[in-house]
Amino acid sequence: MFRVLFLPALCLAMLSVSTTAALHDRGNGLIYDDVLDITWLQDANYALTSG
């Protein structure tokens, strides 16, 4: 019984969740994500490339 109800509920949940983040370039290699409310480094290897 659980399996019969779980699969349709899972499919419905996957279809109903939809978010779109707007990414804003803050300059100096910083990117702001307004959904997560965090700022990312544009260079993933910053520790290696910063000298």
C-alpha positions in Angstrom: 0.0 0.0 0.0 2.8 2.4 0.9 4.5 1.8 -2.4 1.3 2.5 -4.4 0.9 5.9 -2.7 4.6 6.9 -2.5 5.4 6.9 -6.3 2.6 9.3 -7.4 3.3 11.6 -4.4 7.0 11.7 -5.3 6.3 12.5 -9.0 3.9 15.2 -8.0 6.4 16.7 -5.6 9.1 16.7 -8.2 6.9 18.5 -10.7 5.5 21.1 -8.3 8.9 22.4 -7.0 10.3 25.0 -9.4 12.7 27.8 -8.4 14.7 30.1 -10.6 17.6 31.9 -9.2 18.7 35.3 -10.6 22.4 35.6 -10.5 23.8 39.1 -10.2 27.4 40.0 -11.0 28.8 42.0 -8.2 32.1 42.6 -9.8 35.6 41.6 -8.6 34.7 37.9 -9.3 31.7 37.8 -7.0 28.3 36.4 -8.1 25.2 36.9 -5.9 22.4 34.2 -5.8 19.1 35.9 -4.7 17.3 32.6 -3.9 20.0 31.2 -1.6 21.0 34.7 -0.4 24.7 33.9 -0.8 27.6 35.3 -2.8 29.7 32.9 -4.8 33.2 33.2 -6.1 33.3 33.2 -9.8 36.7 31.4 -9.9 36.3 27.9 -8.3 40.1 27.7 -8.1 40.6 31.0 -6.3 42.8 29.6 -3.6 45.2 28.3 -6.3 45.0 31.3 -8.7 45.2 34.2 -6.2 48.9 33.8 -5.8 
